[in-house]
Amino acid sequence: MKYTVYVLSSRVAKKSYVGFTNNLNKRLEEHNSGKSIFTKRFAPWEIVYTEEVENYMAGRKREKYLKSASGRRVVLKKIFENLV
C-alpha cells in the first residue's frame, strides 16, 4: 500500500504540520474539521508539499526526517523551487 508524506501550512497562523497517511484527502478533511488535536487550533490548512512512499515504515521514517531541522530545510527549499 502506498502512503503520502505531506506538509500542511496554516492559512491563519505561521504554523506547519508534517504527517503521513494512506488517504490524503480524508486526512486533510480531518485536520480542517478539528479532529486532530494540534491542527484544530490553526485551521484551515492547505497542502504545500507531498511525497509518495512505498510502505508504512518508509512513511514513518520520511515523516521523522522531515520534522528534523535538516528535513525542514529540504522541504522549504523544495517549496520555494515550486514557487519560482
N, C-alpha and C positions, 0 to 999 in steps of 0.2 A: 504494500500500500504506500502510495506517495504522500508526503507531508509538505506543508509550506511553512517556511520560517518567514516571519513578517515583522515589519516595523510600522507602528502607528504613530501619528502625530496628532496632538490635541488641537482643535480649532480655536479653543478659548484660553489655553494656557501654554506656556513653554515647557511642555512635557512630551516625552516619547515613551513608547512601550514596545518591548520586544517579546515575541511569543512564537509558538508554532502549533499547527493544527492540521487535521486532515480534511477540514471543511472551512475554508477561509471566509466565505460569505456568511455562514452561520455564526462563526466566531466574531466577526466584525459586528454583526447584529447584537450579539450578547454584550460586547463592550459598549455599544451605543445605547443599549436599553437598560443599563445599570445592573447587569447580572454578574459583573466582575468587581470585586471589592476595590481594587486600586483605580481602575479606569472609570468607574461610575462618577467620580468627583470631577473629572475633566472632560466629559463627553460634550460634544460629539468628537469622534475620532475619524481620521482618514488614513488610508494605507499609503505609505510613502516608499516602501521598499518590500520586495518579496524575493525569495529563493525557493526553488523546489529541491527536496532531498528524497532519497530513495526509501528511507525507513524511519521508524520511531527513534532509534538510537542516534542516527545521523542528525535528526532534527534536534534532539536534546543537546547534542554536542555543539551544533552550529548556533543554537539559541544561547547557550552558555558563553560561547566565544563572542557573539555579537553584543552581549551585555558587559563584556570586559572593556577596559579603556582602549585597547588596540582595536577591538571589534567595532566600537563606536566610531573610531576614526575611519575605518574601512567603510562603514555604512554612510557616514557623512560625505566621504569622497565620492561614492557611487551615486548618492542622491544628487550631489552637485553636478556630476558629469551628465546626469539625465536632464538637468535643467538647462544646460548650455547647448 
